[in-house]
């Protein structure tokens, strides 16, 4: 499964578990408009770290917060490539 599909799958799972309406996720979807809250994103990041073995938010000295769904996916793709 590609990283993009893994991220999408986990986001859908967490939205369902937390009973949050998930917006249609396109590359341009702003994460703040996705329907997910900060708890959802914390769960997503933890699950992605378990599945992919990387947490791009702690793996770098640079502070970067993705804005769109494509930014979020790219963050994990780039971290996995290192």
C-alpha positions as CSV (number, residue, x, y, z in Angstrom):
1,X,0.0,0.0,0.0
2,X,1.4,3.4,-0.9
3,X,2.0,6.0,1.8
4,X,-0.8,8.2,0.3
5,X,-3.3,5.3,0.6
6,X,-2.1,4.5,4.1
7,X,-2.6,8.1,5.2
8,X,-6.0,8.2,3.6
9,X,-7.1,4.9,5.1
10,X,-6.0,5.9,8.6
11,X,-7.7,9.3,8.4
12,X,-10.9,7.6,7.3
13,X,-10.6,5.1,10.2
14,X,-10.0,7.8,12.8
15,X,-12.8,10.0,11.5
16,X,-15.2,7.0,11.8
17,X,-14.0,6.1,15.3
18,X,-14.2,9.6,16.5
19,X,-17.6,10.1,14.8
20,X,-16.3,13.1,12.8
21,X,-17.6,13.9,9.3
22,X,-14.6,13.7,7.0
23,X,-14.6,16.1,4.1
24,X,-13.7,14.7,0.6
25,X,-9.9,14.7,0.7
26,X,-8.3,16.1,-2.4
27,X,-4.7,17.4,-2.7
28,X,-6.0,20.9,-2.1
29,X,-8.1,20.1,1.0
30,X,-7.0,22.3,3.8
31,X,-6.5,20.1,6.9
32,X,-8.3,22.6,9.1
33,X,-11.3,22.1,6.8
34,X,-11.1,18.3,6.8
35,X,-13.6,17.8,9.7
36,X,-10.9,16.4,11.9
37,X,-9.8,18.0,15.2
38,X,-6.4,18.0,17.0
39,X,-7.1,14.8,18.8
40,X,-7.9,13.1,15.5
41,X,-4.6,14.3,14.1
42,X,-2.7,13.2,17.2
43,X,-4.2,9.7,16.8
44,X,-3.4,9.7,13.0
45,X,0.3,10.7,13.6
46,X,0.7,8.0,16.3
47,X,-0.8,5.3,14.0
48,X,1.3,6.4,11.0
49,X,4.4,6.2,13.2
50,X,3.5,2.7,14.2
51,X,2.7,1.7,10.6
52,X,5.5,3.5,8.8
53,X,8.1,3.7,11.6
54,X,8.6,7.4,11.2
55,X,7.3,10.6,12.8
56,X,8.3,13.5,10.5
57,X,7.3,16.0,13.2
58,X,10.1,14.8,15.6
59,X,12.5,13.5,12.9
60,X,13.6,17.0,11.9
61,X,15.0,20.1,13.6
62,X,12.9,22.2,11.3
63,X,9.4,23.0,12.3
64,X,6.9,22.5,9.5
65,X,3.2,22.1,9.7
66,X,1.4,20.9,6.6
67,X,-1.6,22.9,5.4
68,X,-3.2,20.7,2.8
69,X,-3.8,17.0,2.5
70,X,-1.1,16.8,-0.2
71,X,1.4,18.6,2.1
72,X,0.6,16.0,4.9
73,X,1.1,13.1,2.5
74,X,4.4,14.6,1.1
75,X,5.7,15.1,4.7
76,X,5.4,11.3,5.3
77,X,6.7,10.4,1.8
78,X,9.8,12.5,2.3
79,X,10.4,11.2,5.8
80,X,10.1,7.6,4.6
81,X,12.5,8.2,1.8
82,X,15.3,9.3,4.2
